[in-house]
Amino acid sequence: MSLGANPTQVHSPLKPGIAHSHFDVQTEPPQRRLLAWRDRVGHVIDVLPSLSELDKPFQASIDRYQVGQLVFTDCRSDTMVLERSQARISTDKVRDVAFHVFLEGGVENITLRATPRKSAPAAATMLALDLNQPIRMQRNACRVLTLFVPGEMVQAEFPDAEAIHGRTIHGTTPLTRLIVNHLTALSQNITQMSPDAADEAIRSGAQMLIALFGKQALLSGNARAAGRAAMFGQARRYIQANRRNAALSPESVVNALRLPRLTLYRLFQHEGGVGTYIRHLRLRHAADDLAREPHTAVASIAYELGFKSPTDFTRAFRRAYGMTPLDFRRLTAQDGRGAVKPFHRT
């Protein structure tokens, strides 16, 4: 499932094989425009308006094109705060990787977890998001072109696509200029393209973006990067397979894989370290269990995922998601019934 897959907005195909939809808040009364935008994208990502923002003018529009599994969007919008929470992830099936390319404006104040906060010195011009992981960010007034790429397409290029989540690209290089020019041309010409040509253009853009972010993450590009990617993949797979083992720790990973301690640390440096990665992986799986197994006791979930006690689990969960496991379970149950999304206050 991809962002913008809202059946009420799908129009007739431009040509057989290309589905197009257009939405503009200008069609809504002024006081409804921000809420209408929130409804438009809210099946995948939450817009978090403050109460004061509801009375302000708001402009946003989006054109969405789908060719097979690939989706390309051209969006213009005013400033907003966006969040894809663990509660949302646990209750939907959206698992694409989204590559955002900003022609105007950008994104900043990116938070991948409750802590730490990742702050950029300036608004990013490109952003990669794994929609299987939480994110909160401020998107400034912008025009942004976005490719929604199935996770398996990214995995085909390097084995650990999750590593590019939340990564940003700043500045101008020959490759970034090529990507911007390619996607700009796509936005201008897609309405006249055949499905095969559109598919090829979207795939080419996706492959360039995967290569760009993979190179930044040191996961592709040369023999050294390939070796690093292989070690990283081996470590992540080992941790994933042993996440329910209470004895899992950075030390046990070093011993099991016979990797130098410093090498392992560097591989997971962007995650805050191996211990932090293990903890957040367990918490993500715990959140899924809380949402999908409503009758399983919280203590059982805690012990099953290697936490030493329900108290330790609750404390870690609250730090990561800002609520207790029971509150999270109630929230995901409400989301499943179509509950009204919360506002944030400024």
N, C-alpha and C positions, 0 to 999 in steps of 0.2 A: 504494500500500500504506500502511496506517495503523497506528499503534501499537496493539497489542492484537489484531492480526489473527492469532490463534493458533487454528487449527482445532480443537485438542483441547479448547478452552474454550467453543466456541460451543454455546449451548443452542437450543431451539426458539424461534422468534420469539414475541414477546409478542402481536403481531398480524401478519398477513402484511405484509411490508415493513419490519418493525423486528426486527433480529436483536439478541439480548441474550446476554451471557455474564457470569458472576460467578466470581470467584476470591478465596479467603481462605486465608491461610497457616495459619489455625487448624486446617485439615484435615491439616496436616503435623506430624510429630514436632517438638518444640521445637528440637532441634539442626539440623533441616533447613529451618526456616522462612525464614531469610534466603537460603539457596541456592535454595529453591523460588521465592521472589520474583524472584531474579536470573534463573532459568530462564524465568519467566513473561514478563518484559519484555525479556529479553536478545536477542530477535531484532531489536530496534530500537535499544535503548540499554543500555549496560552499567552494572550496579550494581557498585561497587568496594568490597567489604567488606575491612576489615583482618582479619588472622587472629584478633585479640582479639575482634572484633565477632561472630564466628561462635558464640561461647559465650554471648552475651548474649541476653536475651529480645527478640523482634522480632515486631511486629504490622503487618500490611498487608492490605488488601483492595481490590478494584476491581470496579466494574460498568461494562460497556462496552455501548454502544448504537450500532448502525449503521443509518443510513437512506440508501440509495444510496451516494454517495461520502463522505458526511459521517459523522463519528464523534464521539460525546460520551462522556466517561468521568467517573465519580465515584470518586475514589480517597482512601483514608485510609492513612497509612503513618507509621512511625517515621522518624527521621533516617537519611539515607543520602547517599553520594556517587554521582553519576550522570555518565556520560560518553558522548557520541556522538563517536567519533574519526573522523579522516579515513580510517583503515583500514576502519572500519565503513561509512562513506559510499561508499567506493569499491567495496564488495562487496555492497551491497543496492540496492533500488529505492525506498526510502522518501523521498519528496520533499514531503511535506505541510508546511504551516505549523501549528505547535501553539501555541495560546493557553491559558496556564494562569491560572486565577483562584483564588486561595487564600482559602477561607473561614476557615481556621485555619492558623497557621504561615506559612511562606514559604520563599523561596530566597535564598541569598547565596553569596559567594565564587565569583562567575561568572567563568570564564575562557573567552574566545572563541578564543584561540590560546595557544601556549606562553608568549608575552609580547605585550603587557603584561597584567597581571591587572586585571580590573575588579572593584573591591570596592564594595559598597553600604554606606551607613552603617547600614542596618537591613534586615531581611528584606523582599524585595519582595512586594507583594500581587498583582501581575500580571506575567506574563512572556511574551514572544513569542519563539518559536524557529523558525527556518528549518531544517528537518531536512536540508537539503542543505549545511549548514555545521557545523563542529565546535563542541562546547560541553562544558564540564566545570563542575559546580556542586555545591554542597551543598544538599540539600533537607531542611529541618528537619521535625520531626514536624508533620504537617499533614493537613488535608482540602483537596483541590484538585479543582476541576472543570476539565476540559480539552476544548477543541474542536480537532479535527484537520481542517484545511481544505485542500483542494487548492490548490496554488500558483497555478494559473491564476485561481482565484476572487479571490485577493489581488491578483494582477497586474491584474485588471480594474478595481480601484479606483485603483491608482497603479502606474506602470510598473516600480518598483524595489523589489519586495517584500523583497529581500535586506537592504535597509537597516534593517529592523526587527529583525533577528536579535539576540537577547541584550538587547533593550531591556526595561526594567522600569518599572513604574508604582507609585508610592508615594502614600499619602495618599488622601483622599476628595474627590471632586467629584460634582456631580449625575450626570455620565455614568457614572463608576465605580460609583456607588450603583445606577444603573439597570441596569447590566450584572450586578452581583452579584445583585440581586433577580430579574432575568430568568433567570439560570442556576440560581439556587436553586429557583425555581418549576419550571423544566424538570426538575431532578433529582427533585423531589417528584411530578411529574405525568406523566412520560414513559411510565410503565407503563400508564397509562389512555388515552394519546393515540392518535389515528389516525396512520398513516404521514404523511399530508399535513400534519397539525398539527405533528407532531414535526419534519418537514423544515423547515417554515416557522419554527418556534421556534429550531432550530439555526442556520438561515441568518440570522435576525434577530440572534441573539447574535454570530455571526461578523461580520456587517456592522458592528455597534456596536464590536466589538473592533478591526476593521481601521481604522475611522474614528478610534478613540482613539489607536492606535499610529501611524497615519499622521500625525495632527495633531502628536504628540510629535516625530516625525521631520521635521516641517515639509514633508511630502510631499503633504498634502491639506488642504482646508478653505477656501482663498481663492485669489484670482488670483495673489498673490505666491508662495504655496506651490506652486500649479500651475506657475508659471514655474520655480521652483527644481527641482521634480520633473522638468520637461522637460529642463533643463540637466543635471541629475544623470543622467538616463537616457541622454542623448546622450553624455556623457562615459564612462559605464560601457560602452555599446555599442561606442564607439570603442576603448576599452582591450581589451574582449573580442575584438573582431575583429583587433586587432593584437598580441595577447599573444605571438605567436611571432616578432615582429619584435624583433631585438636592440636596435634603435635606439629602441624605445618608452621614454619617460621622461616625468616631469611636464612638462618643457620642450616635448617634442614634442606632448603633448596640448594645452597652451596654444596653441601655434602652429597646430595643425591645426584646433582648434575656435574659435580667436580669442576665447577667454574671458579675462577679467581673471585674473591670477595669484591674487589674493586670493580671488576668487569660487570658483575651482577648489579652493583650499585649504579654504575653509569647507565646500564640498560634501562633501569627503572627510575632514573633521576627525574624525568618529566612527570612521573606519577607521584613524586614525593618520597620515593624509596620503596623497597620491596615490602616492608612491613605495612606501609600505608596502602599499597596496591592490594595485598592480601585482605586487609580489613575492609576496604571498599568493595572488593569483589564479593566477599561474604555478605556484606550488607545489601548489595544489589540483589543477590540471590534470596536473601531473607525477605526483602521487599516483595519480590515475585511470589514467594511462598505465602506471605501474609495476604496478598491479594487473591491468589488462586486457591488457597486452602483455608477458607474462612473458619472451618471448624477445628483446625489443628491448634493446639495450645501454643502460645508464644514461647513458653519455656522449651517445648519440644523442638521448635524451629531453631531456637538459640543453640541448644546442645547439638542438634543435627549438623549445624554449620560451624561447629568447632569453638563456640564461645564457652568460656569457663563457667559462666553463671548467667541466669536471666538478667541479673542486675548489670553485669558488664555489657550484655547485649543491649539492654534498654539505654544505657548511658551512651554507648557508641552510636546507636541508631538516632538518638535525639541530637547528638552533635552533628551527624551527617545530614539529617533531613528536617531538623527543627521541630520534631514531634515524636511522641512515643510510638512504639509499634502498634499499640491498640488504636491510637488516634489515626495512624496511617491506614490501618485496616478499615476503620470506619469511613475515612475519606475515600478510599478506593471503592468501597461499596456504594457510596453516594455517587461517585463519578459514573459507575456502571448504570445508575438510574437516571443519568443526565442531570446531575445537580448543577446549580448555578455556580459559575467559576468565581473565585474570590477577587476582590479589589485589593490593591495595596495603598497604603496611605503615605503621603509625603509631608 
